[in-house]
Amino acid sequence: MTFKNRRPGTPLARQGYATLAATAVALAASAHAHAQEARTGAATDTRQALPTVTVSGDAGETATGPVTGFVAKRGSTATKTDTPLIETPQAISVVTRDQIEAQGALTLRETTNYTAGVVSSYFDSRVDSFKTRGGDATQYLDGLQRTYGTYNASRPDPFMLERVELLRGPSSVLYGQGGIGGVLNLVSKRPQAETQREVQLQLGSNSRKQIAADFTGSLDPESKWMYRLVAVNRNSGTQVDHVPDDRIAIAPSLTWRPNADTSLTLQASYQKDKSGSLIGFFPWQGTLLPSLYGRIPTSTFTGEPGFDRFDTRSTSLGYLFSHRINDTWTVRQNLRSTESKVWYNTSYTSFAANRLTGRPARPVFNADQRTIERDLSSDINGGKMLLLDNQAEAHFKTGEVEHTLLLGADFQRNTTSKLSGRGRAGALDVYAPVYGNYTAPTSFTRAPEVVQKQAGLYVQDQVKYGRWIGLLGLRHDKATTDTEGRPAAAADDKATTKRAGLVYLADGGWAPYLSYAESFLPLGGVDTSNNPFKPQRGKQWEAGVKWEPAGQRTSFLAALYDLRDTNRKTTDPTNPLNSVQLGEVHVKGLELEYKGSIARDWDWTASYAYTDARVSKSNGADLGKRISGVPKHTASAWVTKRFSIGGLHGFSAGGGVRYLGKSYDGMDNNPVPAVTLFDAMFAWDNGPLRLALNVANLTDKVQITTCLARGDCFYGQRRTLTASATYRF
């Protein structure tokens, strides 16, 4: 049996590290002597010679490990077990490390640019936000929730990730509280037995300078101890004047595997960012609508140099533990504790009304058609998270029926804090800014601390009978929210959610499926009668087909879905100061995604999504209106080709096109026009060195990503060039 060598430029770890490099190099060098070599050989039978079989790069693939090319065959996000994607009765997409690298994604938002139905409407330095199926996708890291609260955490760096998985639609049976958008699960790079070391340098647009490294390997000949050290150090500007994008991040991890049945991985991370606000909250005029002096420049900074900041600091500690008790039972426990702090100073386009001048309660130009009024705030936001997930997985048979039973109990405790101050900022000419006219806050107010707790019990059974695979899941949650000093604002929610699915493994690699899933999202607060609001409830039906032809690195997904999000708050017709829970959003759509990797020559991904997301029940003017920032049509395609020039091997070129259809502001007004964007890549990868040039938004299209009914619009990413040099040793 012959194992195919890994394609040049796709090692188990590929990107790197900046700080503490000398220590890491010494550690990696000492482990190098114990690296495991790739196995190559031929298998024969003494009774009958067998033909040589070439095993593709997915041999030994796991749900969290490295993948060669763009096509992953296994995942864990949809089931919390290591399951073939084709056996999962729900739409799930995986963005592999190879795809992230080929497309040159610099932010988490960019990793999903070519994923069906995912829209990131805000080009933002504060958060990476995603909409899918008309709702927000909740972010997880290694199966545990990554953030809670608003503007109180660091943004993840794609460089630290092995893959990104998107589970679409309601997903509360496994993950507890969450909306209808689904789960975006980030899988971190973990220790590997094979020694892989690399250092990467990057230069790019907006004076980007970055050094990074990634070292992994075994510390002993039997690979009982394995390490990984990934880090990034960046100094950069952005397309908006006076807004930096600086980062220091380091993530060490250590795996102890005393035998084949037991594994413990210790994880730690530290990240410190220095940035600001890329979003100017510009008025409709000068962005979407004409203005006397033309379009507001995309580089315009509405803040105050020296005052504005969005600086974050976060630390986390945790572990991933697994132990196989016997041939039937395996137990797992995952834990992470995170503490973060954000210093957020900003001056931004005002939303305050002025009756004397007739100024509406939205961003507008002053009478001179050049200046905008500004509000100013200074906040210190804090967040603490403690997350624990206990699992017991059993494999057994009842007659001819195979079972993968999962029993789980998880818990989380989230604490948010806030210290706020308000000041004044003078009017600003957005076409020729002059800064310095502001008064910083002199007094600060401490907001009540909010503590949210959630405990959940869940059970799931994956049943296999012949070619039929069924999935049944049930969960019960208790979620409480307590606000310091405000007992009337306490929330105590209980919810039971269900999930069911059926897959048929047909000939030719086809797998049609049908599924049902639910979600719940606590709202907190009470109405004017002091009755607590019920959680929002999501319910989805989905039917689709997956295709994975045997012996090929290709996959296809087609999904039709119909989902409703109920118990949404809407205006009380008898009392404008009250809300009633009669609101509903109805979303229906189609998603298509096709990925492939052929030997060492081609990688590709193509997708299309139709999303019809509207308010189906409401007492307000939004009844029947489209959800803001959700295009009805989106499509994308990317292709990478490898080739030789004059006998010199290792060249590759790639290109992509992204189409985002027309979207609206939430009231079916201010239509944002459709836009087509192009991306490109050229690289040379031969031996230990990889040189690459990536260009996002190749034609430098000025894109308006979304406009909101409240009065503001947002710009997208301008042309961005990034040159990288990676050395592996």
N, C-alpha and C positions, 0 to 999 in steps of 0.2 A: 504494500500500500504506500503510495507516494503522497506526501503532504505538499501542497502548493506553497511556495515561498510567499511571504507577505510582500505586497507591492511596495517598491521603494517610496519612501516618504509617508508611509502609514504605520509607524511603530505603535506599540501599545501606549506609549505616551508621546506626545508630540510638542508640547509647548511649555514654556519655561518659567524662569525665575530670576529675580533681581537681587533682593537683599539676602544677606547671609550666604552668598554664593560660595565663598571659600569653604565654609563648614560643610555645605552640601556636597561639594566636589570631593572632599576628603572621604565623606561617608559613602558616596557612590563608588569611589575608587576601591575602597576596602571591600565592598560587596561584589565588585565585578568578577573576582576570582571564582565566585560561587554561582554565577549566572547559569541558568539552564539553557542548553543548546536546543535548537529546533530539531525535531525528529524527522529523519528521512530514511526510508527503507523500502523494501519490497516484501510483501507477505505471500507465502506459498504454502500449499498443503502437500504433505508427503504422498498423499494418495492421488491427488489430482491438481495439476497446476492451475492456479487462478489468474485471470488477466489482471494487469496493473490497473488500479482504480485511483483516479485523481480526486482528492477530497478538496472541496472548495473552501474558501476562507471562513465559512461559518462553522466548520468543525470545531466542536467544543465551545460554541458561542453561548454566552449566558445573558441574562436579562439586564445586567448592569456592567458588563465588561466591554472591551474594545470590539469594534466591528470594522471590517475592511470594506470600503465603499460606502454607498448611500443607503443600502438596504439592510435593515435589521430584521431578523426573523423571530426574535423573542423579546418579551417585555414583561415588566412587573407592575406597572402603574395601574392597569385595568383590573388586576386580580390580587395583587400583593403576593403572588406566587410566580415562579419562573415558568411562564406559559408561552407557547407559540402564538404569535399574533393572529395567525389564521384561525386559531381555536377560540378567539375572544369575540363574543357576540356584541361588540360595540366598536365604534370607529375610534381608532387610535393611530397617531402618527409618531414616528421616531425620527429625530434629526440627529444623525451620527456625528462623531468627532470629525470624520473625513469630510462630511458635508459642511460643517462649520468652518473647517480650515479652507476648503476649496472656495467657498463663497466669501471668505474674509470677514465674517461677522465680528464686529467690534463691541456690540452690546447684545444683551439678551433679546431685546426687541428685534434685532436683525436676524437672529437664529431662526425665526419663524416666518421670514419674508416669503418663503416658497412652500409654506404649509397651507393646505386647503382650508379656506374659510376663516383664517386668522387675520384680524385687523388690529394694528396698533396705531391709533389715531393721533397720538401725542408724541411728537419728537421732543423728549423731555429729559432733563438731567437729574430729575428728582426721583422718578420711578419708571419702571418698565410696566406698562399696562397693556392688556390684551382683551379683545372682544372676540368671542366665537359663539356662533349660534345665538346672537343677540344679547348675550350676557357676558359678564366678566369672568375670566379664568383665574382661579385661585392658585397661587404659586406654592409649590412644595419643593423641598430639597431632601433627596434620599427618602422619600415617602413621609416626611414630617413637614408640617406647615412651616413656611419660611418667614412670613411676616404677619403681623396683626396691627391694625391701626393705620394711621395716615402720616406720611412724611416723617417716619421715625426709624428708618432702617437704611442700610447700604444697598446699592444695586449690585446684583451678582455679575461677575466677570466671566464671559464665555470661555476664557482661557482655562478656567479651573474645572470645566465640565467635561465629562465623557460623552454625554448625550443629553438631549432634551426630549421628553415624551409628552404628548398632548392627548389626554383622554377627553373626548367631547361629550358635552351634555351633563345632566345631573349625575352626581357621583357620591352622594352622601352615605350609601351603604357601607363603603369602606373608609370614608374620610370625614364623616360628620358634617358639621355645618358648612354650607357653601351654596353658591348660586347655580343658575342653569348653564353657565358657560363651560364648566368642566374644570379639569385639573391640569395644570402645567407643572409637571414633575421634572426637576433638574437632578441629574445623576452626577455626582461628583467623581472626579478621578480618584481611584483607589489603588492601594499597593498591588503590584504585579510581581510574579516570581521571576520573570525574565528581566534582566537589566536593560533599561532604556534611559538614556540621559540626553538632554538637549538644552541648548540655550538659544534664545531668539532675540533679535534686535528688530525694532520697527521704527520707521520714519514715515510721516504722512502729512496730510493737509492740516492746517491750523497749528503748525509747529509741533505736531505729535512726535514725541520721543519716548520709546518704551523698550525696556529690557525685561526679559522673562525667562524662566527656566522650569524644567520639570524633570525630576530624577526619581526613578523607582527601581526596585530590585530586591534580591534576597540578601539577608544578613548571615545566612548559614547554608551549608551545602544541601540540607534537606528542605529548604524553603519553609521552615517552621516560623521564621520571622521575616517579614517583608516590610519595606518602608516606602513612603512616597513623600516628596516635598515639592510643592508647586507654589510659585510666587510671581508677583508682577510689581514692577515699579514704573510709573508713567508720569510724564510731565507734558501737558498738552493744553492747547486752547480749544475753542469751539468755533462754530460758524457765527456765533453771536459775540459781539465785542464785550470784553471785560468778564467773560465767563470761562473759567479754567475747567479742565477735566483731568485732575491729578489724582493719582492713586498709589497706595502701597498696600499690597495684599499678600498674605502668606498662609498656606494651608498644609501643615504636616499631618501625616497619618501613619499608623503603625498597625500591622496585622500579625496576630499570633494564631498560628494554625498547628497545634500540637499533633493533630491526626486528621484523617479525612472527614471526621464527624464533627469537629469543633472549630469554630472560627470566631475571633474577637478582633474587631477593627476599632482602634481609638482614633478619633478625629478632633482636630482643633483648627481654628481659623482666626485670623486677625485682619481687619481691613480698615483703612483710613482714607477717606476721599476728601478732596477739596474741589468744590464746584460752585455753581450758582443756579440761576433759573434761565433756561433757554426759552421759556414761554413768556411772551410779552402781553398776552391777553389783548391783542390789538382789536380795534373796532372793525365792524363789517366794512365800513368805508376805508379804502386804502389797502384792503386785502382782497376780499371777495368782490366788493362793489367799487366803482370808480371814485376817485377823489380828485380835487383840484390840482394837487401836486404829484399825482401818480401813486404807484404802489409803494407802501412802506418798505424800506430795504429789509431783507431778511436778517441782516447783521445788526439791526437796531437793538440797543440795550435800553430797556425802560427803567432799569434800576440805578443805583448809585455806586460807582467804583469806590472801593474801600469800606463800603457798608454792606452791600449785598453779599450773601454767601449761602451756600448749602453744603455745609461740611458735616461729614458723617464719620462715626467711629463705631465699629461693632466687633464683638468677640463671641466665640462660641466654643463649647466643649461638648463632646458626646461620644457615643459608641454604637456599633452595630454588632450584635451577638447572635450566633446561631449554633445550635447543638442538635445533632441527630441522635435521638435516644436509642432507636432500633430501626428495623426496616419499615415500620409504620409511622412513627412519630418523630417530628422535628419541632423544636421550640426556638423562637426568636424573640429578642428584645432589642428595641432601638430607642435611644434616648439622646436628647440634645437640649442644652441650656444656652440661650442666647441673650446677650445684653447689648443694646444699641442706644446711641445718642446722636441727635441731629441739631446743629445750630443753623437756624433758618432765618436769615434776614432778607427782606425783599421790599422793593417799592414797585408798584405795578399799576396798570391802567385802572382808574377808579370805576366802581359800579354804583357809586352813591348818586342819588338824585338831588337836584337843586331847584326848588320851586321858583326862586327869584329869577333865575336865568332860563328856566324851562328845560334844564338838562334832565334827560331821562335817567332811569336807574340801570344804565348799561354803558359800556365804553363808547364814547363818541368824541369827535374832534370839537375843540372850542370854535368860536366864531371865525378865527383866523384860518381854519382848515389845516393847521399844521401842528398845533399843540394838543396834548392830552393832559387831563388832570390825573394825579396819582395818589394812591393810598400807600401807606408804609406800615410794615409790621416787623416785629422781631420775636421769634419763638425759639425756645429750647424744648425739643420733643424727646421723650424717652420711651423705651420699650424693653420689657423683659418677657422672655418666653421660656417655659419649661414644658417639654413634650415627651411623652412616653407611649410606646406602642408595644404591647405584648401579643405574640401570636403563637398558636400551636397548629401545626399542619400535619395531617394524617393522610397516608396513601393506603387504600385497602380495596377489597372487592366484596360485593354482595352478589354471588352467582357470577353472571357474565358482565356485570356492571362495575366499572372502575370508578373510584371516588378519589377526589382530592378535596379533603375537608379542611376548612380554615376556621379556627376559633380565635377571636381577638378581643382585647380590652385595651382601649387607649384613653389617655388623659392629657389635658393641656391646661396650663394656667398662664394667662397673658395679662400683663400690667402695662398700662399706658399712663404717661404723665406729660404735663405741658406747663410751661412758664411763658407768658405772653406780655408783650408791650406794644403800644401803638404810638406812632409819631406822625409827622407831616412831611410831605414832599411836594415841591413846587411843580408847576406845569412844565412839561418837557416837549421840545420840538423834535418829533420823531424823524424828521428829515435832516436836521442839523443839530444833534443833541449838545447841550451845554449842561454839565453836571455841577453839583455842589450845593444846590438849593434844597436843603432838607433839614429837618430837625429830628434827631434820633430819639427813641424813647428814653425817658428818664425814670419811669416807674414800671414795674412789672407785676402782673397778677398771676398767681398760681391757680391753675385749674384743678378741680377735684380729680384725684387719682381714680382710674377706672380699672377694676379687676374682673376679668372674664374667665370662667372656668367651664370646661366641658369634659364629660366622661361618657364613654360610649362602649357598648357591647355589641359585637357583630359575629355573624356566622355566615359562612359561604360554602357551598358544595358545588364542585365542578364534576359533573357526572359524564362518563363516556361509555356508550354502548354501541359497539360496532363503529359505524361511521357517524353516529349521532353524538353530539356533545351538548349537554345542558348545563346551565348555571342558575343557581338559586341563591339569593342573599337576603338577609334580614338584619336590621340594626335598630337599637334603641339608644337614644341620647338624652342626656340631661345637661342643659347649658344655663348657667347663671351669669348675670352681669350686675355688679355692685358699684355704685358711684359714691365716692367718699362724701359723707355729709348729706346725701340726698336719698333717703330710704324710699321715697315715692318713685324714684327712677329705677329701682331695682327690677330686674327681669329674671324670671324663672321659667324656662321653656323646656318642654319635653317633646320628643318627636320619635316616631317609628317610621323607618323608611324601608322600601322593598326594591328588589331588583330580580329580574329573571331574563334568561336568554336561551336561544337554541341555535346550534350550528350543525350543518350537514356537510361532511367532507366528501364532496363528489369527485368523480374522475377528472383527471387533467389539472388538478390543483385548485379547482373551484370550490368555494365554501359559502353558500348563501346562509344568511342568518336573520334572526328576528330577536328584538330585545325590548324590555321595558325597564325604566329606571326612575328614581325619585331623588329629590333634594329638599333640604330645608335650610332657611337662613334666618336666624333670630334678628329682630329689628330693634328690640329694646324700647323703652319709653311707654307712656300710657296716653290714653285719650282724655278728653275733658271730664269724663266720668270716672277717671282714675282706673280704668280697665286696661291691663297690659295688652299691647299689640301681639297678635299671634305671629309666629314665624311665616315668612314667605315659603310657599311650597311649589316645587317644580316637579312636573310629570312629563316623561318623554316616551314615545314609541319610535322605534327605529327599525328599519329593514334595509338589508344591504347584501352585498356579495364581495368576497375577497378572492384574490387569485394569486397563487404562488406556484408556478409550474416547477415540477421536480427537477433538481439538478441545475436550476438557474437562479441567478441573483436578481430576480425581478419580483415586484409585488404590485398589485392593483387593488384599489378600494373604491367601491361605489356605495353611498349611504343616502337613504331617504329618511327624513325624520319629521316628527310633528311633536312640539312640546309647548307646554303652557306653564306660566309662572303666575301663581295665584296669591291672594292675600296681600296684594300690593296696596300701599296707602294711597288714597285719593281724597279729594276735598269733600267734606261733609256738606251736602246741599242746604242743610238747616242751620249750619254754624260754620262760617268761614275760618274760625280759629281752631277747628277740630278736623281730624282725619278719620276716615272710615276705611275698612279693608275690603273694598269691593273691586279694587283694581286687578287687571290681568293683562299679561303680555302673551301673545300667541306667535310662535315662531315655527315656520316650516321651511324646509329647504332640501337641497341636494348637494352632495360633496363627492368629487372625483379626485383620486390621487394615484399617480403611476410613477414608480421608481424603478431604477435598474442600474446594474453594474455588470459590465461584460469584461471579464478577464482583466487585463491591464490597460484596456483601450478606452472604454467609455463609462461615464457615470451620468445619470440624468434624473431629473424629477420634474413632473408636470402636474398641475392641479387646476381645478375649477370648482367654484362654489356659487350656488344660488341661495340667497338668504332673504326671506320675507319675514321681517320682525316688526310687529305692529302692536300698539296698545288696543286690546280687544274689549276691555271693560274699564270705564273711568267715568267719574262725574265732572271731569275737567275738559278743557279744550283740546287735550291731547288724544281724545278718543278717536281711534282709527288711524292715528298718525304713526309714521315710521319711527323706529328707535334711532336716536341721533348717532351719527358716525358709523352706521352699518350699511355699506353698499349692498345693493341687491345682487350685483355680479362682481366677482373677483376671479382672477386667473393668473397663472404664472408658469414659467418653464425655464429650466436651466439644464445646460449640457456641458460636460467636460470631456475633452478629447486629448489623448496622449499620443505623441508622435516623436519622430527623430528628424534632425536637420543635419545633412551632410555626414551621416554616420554617427552623430552625437545623440545619444539617447537621453531620455528623461524630461523632454519638453511636454508641456500641457497648456491648453488654452480652454477657457470656459466663458460662457456668456449666458445671460439670463434676461428675461423680460417679465415685468410685473404689471398687471392691469388692475386698477381699482375703480370700480364703477361709481356712478353718481350717488351721493349721500345727502342727507338732510339734517336739519338742526333740532329735530324732535317735535316740531310743529308743522312739518312739511313745507317750511319756508327756507330761504337762503340755500338753494341747492349748490352743493360743492361739485364742480364739474369732474368728470372722469379723468383719469390720468394714466399714462403709460410710462413706465420707468425702465431703464436698461442698466445692467451691471455687467462687469467683465473681469476676467482674470487671465494672467499669463505667468507661467512658472517654469523653472528648470529645477529638477529634482534628480540628483545623481550622486550616489554614494552618501556621504554624511551631510552634504550641503543641500539645502533647498532655498532658492531665491524666488520670490513671488511679488507680483504687483496686482493689487485688487483695486477696482474702481466701482464705487457705488454711485448710482444716478449719473451714468456716463454722459448724458447730454446736458447735465446741470439744469434740469427742469425745476422751475419754481412751483412747488406743490403746496396747495392748501389742503391739509389733511382733514379738517373738520371745522364747521362753524356751529355754534350753539345758540339756542333761542334766547339765552340770557344776554347775548350781544357781542360775543367775541369769536375770533377765528385764530387758527394755529397754522404755522408753516411746518413743512416737512424738511427732510434732510437734503441739503444741497450736495453737489458733486464732492465726493470724498475719495482721495487717493491714499493708498497705504502700501508701502514697500517693506517687505520683511525678508530677513535672512536668518535661517534656522540651521544650526550646526548640531548634529547628533554624534555622540561618541560613547 
